[in-house]
């Protein structure tokens, strides 16, 4: 009887050992499969990173744009090329030509409204002056580039301390050249000094009278300036006020407006 019990016990232990061995083999196989899957996933990740790196390298090469390209694109009025160049964040947007003109200065000269907007949005300097001391902002004000000026005032910061070669601000030549829309725009913006005097002592009010013909547009400009606080009593370097010039030149309507606002 004892022998029978011993044999049964031996068989039971043997069966347990075989079961453990099978479990170990299964576990080993499972671990091996997991490790293989992890290895495959790692390989795929590395491949993806390498592919991205290669793509990035290609993009960088595409953005390797020669100096002067933006100036050329603006001069050619190539808006699509300008947009492409501006994608290269490292490109010098305020590069200049032999006249010290930036791409924005050229766009303002040519009244290229959409290109000017793209450049302003990309951070082009509206205050950078060229060899004759014009800046994009000063030129836009002086030469009636009303749409560009409107965009500049809304999306950039014109430096009101910078003056043109005559010592004037944007308002003075705008008034003198009869750009009523620009005069209204600058006055509505409120940052320009309405009574600024240039190197000759002229204000916007004096220039609108002394240097022009007294026609309706100048009467309207004088009225707009007076309505916004222009001082009619300021005299220039020659000791003359706007009314003195109006009287000398026979501009009756303007003289009357100035007299009414001098009291």
ChimeraX attribute file (.defattr): number of C-alpha atoms within 10 A of each C-alpha:
attribute: neighborCount
match mode: 1-to-1
recipient: residues
	/A:1	6
	/A:2	7
	/A:3	8
	/A:4	9
	/A:5	10
	/A:6	11
	/A:7	11
	/A:8	12
	/A:9	12
	/A:10	11
	/A:11	12
	/A:12	11
	/A:13	11
	/A:14	11
	/A:15	12
	/A:16	11
	/A:17	12
	/A:18	11
	/A:19	12
	/A:20	11
	/A:21	12
	/A:22	12
	/A:23	12
	/A:24	12
	/A:25	12
	/A:26	12
	/A:27	12
	/A:28	12
	/A:29	12
	/A:30	12
	/A:31	12
	/A:32	12
	/A:33	12
	/A:34	12
	/A:35	12
	/A:36	12
	/A:37	12
	/A:38	12
	/A:39	12
	/A:40	12
	/A:41	12
	/A:42	12
	/A:43	12
	/A:44	12
	/A:45	12
	/A:46	12
	/A:47	12
	/A:48	12
	/A:49	12
	/A:50	12
	/A:51	12
	/A:52	12
	/A:53	12
	/A:54	12
	/A:55	12
	/A:56	12
	/A:57	12
	/A:58	11
	/A:59	12
	/A:60	12
	/A:61	10
	/A:62	11
	/A:63	17
	/A:64	12
	/A:65	15
	/A:66	9
	/A:67	13
	/A:68	15
	/A:69	16
	/A:70	27
	/A:71	23
	/A:72	15
	/A:73	18
	/A:74	24
	/A:75	14
	/A:76	11
	/A:77	17
	/A:78	13
	/A:79	16
	/A:80	11
	/A:81	15
	/A:82	21
	/A:83	16
	/A:84	12
	/A:85	22
	/A:86	18
	/A:87	11
	/A:88	16
	/A:89	10
	/A:90	11
	/A:91	18
	/A:92	14
	/A:93	23
	/A:94	20
	/A:95	17
	/A:96	20
	/A:97	14
	/A:98	8
	/A:99	10
	/A:100	17
	/A:101	24
	/A:102	26
	/A:103	29
	/A:104	30
	/A:105	29
	/A:106	20
	/A:107	23
	/A:108	22
	/A:109	15
	/A:110	14
	/A:111	18
	/A:112	19
	/A:113	17
	/A:114	14
	/A:115	24
	/A:116	27
	/A:117	19
	/A:118	16
	/A:119	22
	/A:120	19
	/A:121	14
	/A:122	14
	/A:123	13
	/A:124	22
	/A:125	21
	/A:126	24
	/A:127	21
	/A:128	22
	/A:129	22
	/A:130	17
	/A:131	11
	/A:132	11
	/A:133	18
	/A:134	21
	/A:135	26
	/A:136	30
	/A:137	29
	/A:138	28
	/A:139	23
	/A:140	25
	/A:141	27
	/A:142	26
	/A:143	18
	/A:144	20
	/A:145	22
	/A:146	21
	/A:147	17
	/A:148	24
	/A:149	25
	/A:150	16
	/A:151	15
	/A:152	20
	/A:153	16
	/A:154	11
	/A:155	13
	/A:156	16
	/A:157	12
	/A:158	22
	/A:159	15
	/A:160	14
	/A:161	10
	/A:162	19
	/A:163	18
	/A:164	19
	/A:165	13
	/A:166	13
	/A:167	16
	/A:168	22
	/A:169	28
	/A:170	27
	/A:171	26
	/A:172	27
	/A:173	24
	/A:174	27
	/A:175	30
	/A:176	23
	/A:177	17
	/A:178	22
	/A:179	21
	/A:180	20
	/A:181	17
	/A:182	24
	/A:183	27
	/A:184	18
	/A:185	16
	/A:186	22
	/A:187	18
	/A:188	11
	/A:189	12
	/A:190	11
	/A:191	12
	/A:192	17
	/A:193	18
	/A:194	23
	/A:195	19
	/A:196	17
	/A:197	22
	/A:198	19
	/A:199	13
	/A:200	12
	/A:201	19
	/A:202	26
	/A:203	30
	/A:204	28
	/A:205	31
	/A:206	31
	/A:207	22
	/A:208	28
	/A:209	28
	/A:210	20
	/A:211	11
	/A:212	15
	/A:213	15
	/A:214	21
	/A:215	13
	/A:216	12
	/A:217	16
	/A:218	23
	/A:219	20
	/A:220	16
	/A:221	24
	/A:222	27
	/A:223	17
	/A:224	18
	/A:225	22
	/A:226	18
	/A:227	10
	/A:228	14
	/A:229	12
	/A:230	21
	/A:231	19
	/A:232	23
	/A:233	17
	/A:234	18
	/A:235	18
	/A:236	18
	/A:237	12
	/A:238	9
	/A:239	9
	/A:240	16
	/A:241	23
	/A:242	28
	/A:243	26
	/A:244	18
	/A:245	18
	/A:246	22
	/A:247	14
	/A:248	12
	/A:249	15
	/A:250	13
	/A:251	17
	/A:252	14
	/A:253	14
	/A:254	24
	/A:255	22
	/A:256	14
	/A:257	16
	/A:258	23
	/A:259	14
	/A:260	10
	/A:261	16
	/A:262	12
	/A:263	7
